[in-house]
Amino acid sequence: MNLADSVLAVNNDLPIRTDKPVHSGKVRSVYWLTQADSRRLIEEKGYDVPLDTPLAIMVISDRISAFDCIFHGEGGLQGIPGKGAALNAISNHWFQLFKENGLADSHILDIPHPFVWIVQKARPVKVEAIIRQYITGSMWRAYEKGEREFCGITLPEGLQKDQKLPELLITPSTKGILIGIPGVPEQDDVNIRRGDIEANYQAFGFEKPEDIDLYEKLLKEGFGVISEALAKLDQLFVDTKFEFGYVTDRSGNSKLIYMDEVGTPDSSRIWDGAAYLNGKILENSKEGFRQFLLNHFPDPDILLNKDRMPEREALARDNALPLDAMMATSRTYTGIAEKITGTALPLSDNPKAEIIAVLKQQYQLID
């Protein structure tokens, strides 16, 4: 089987039994199980959730998105080999570490395959929970232009690019398009202040005002656990994005949990510690791929300027990236996954066939 065949690029066409449309995002696809299958699995597998909890199969892909576009490579390569397995393995590792440290639960109930999670339905908080330990990326670009207030936080003078910040900063943005919130533009992924959330907590999906403090506590705790673990590997946890939601436990109580992925190369910046001490930035995250794109195309403003989105989409659609760049990104993902988990990454020549087999034979979810 050739390299392109080993990549799971299309993940929304699996024959999983469902009575609802399949939701396909940039990287993951979600299959909502029937009420009967959800209840059966809760009983058969002993999941610690109420019997009427809706369940879903979440399948990751090897697609790579950057600057809100999906990119591809030469030779029909529609994704990054090993990327999906790497992202799931890293998230699984951190969620287990969260559990060992007494942090909040996640939405994951079972892991049938390296590409697959069985999750419980959650009520999402509509906040991208971003926390930063170093000044880089969009914060640095704003600072370099002279801006000293970022998400309602006043930054001190004299900061240098990529330096460690005096303290951890929480700089949230919107998750999805929120309508009718004063002072918050009706577009996805715009910076917001804590005051915006406090004044409109229900519009942002919080069930009670004090949960704003709780989400910040969980964000800092999760960041701390990952940062400490990465430091032992001589890796710097630069910044990251968490997502949160509510689920109902077996006693009928609502609780705030971690959702989606945590501490991955897609949702975080991770720098090599030794290189940083020598004044160099060595990315062990998708940021390295983003920087490649900015250097690869003659007009990087297309990738950075949201007003040029049609040009950006054409750039991604019409340009096959060099194979060596795609494989270098593959090595970044698989390398950091193996460093974090301490084990070899399970790779497959045909992940789709494996997923179908395990969901059919062990979970009876495929007719």
ZINOR-V20087 format. One record per run of one state. SS is the DSSP state (a for helix, b for strand, c for the rest). FROM is the first residue (numbers start at 0). TO is the last residue. Records with the same first field share a line. If there is no record, write none. Layout:
BEGIN
SS->FROM-TO, FROM-TO
END
This chain:
BEGIN
c->0-2, 6-21, 24-26, 32-33, 45-53, 60-62, 66-67, 76-81, 100-104, 106-106, 113-114, 120-121, 124-125, 134-135, 144-147, 150-151, 154-162, 170-171, 174-189, 191-192, 199-208, 231-233, 248-252, 259-266, 277-281, 283-285, 296-299, 304-304, 318-318, 321-321, 341-349, 361-366
a->3-5, 34-44, 73-75, 82-99, 136-143, 193-198, 209-230, 272-276, 286-295, 300-303, 305-317, 322-340, 350-360
b->22-23, 27-31, 54-59, 63-65, 68-72, 105-105, 107-112, 115-119, 122-123, 126-133, 148-149, 152-153, 163-169, 172-173, 190-190, 234-247, 253-258, 267-271, 282-282, 319-320
END
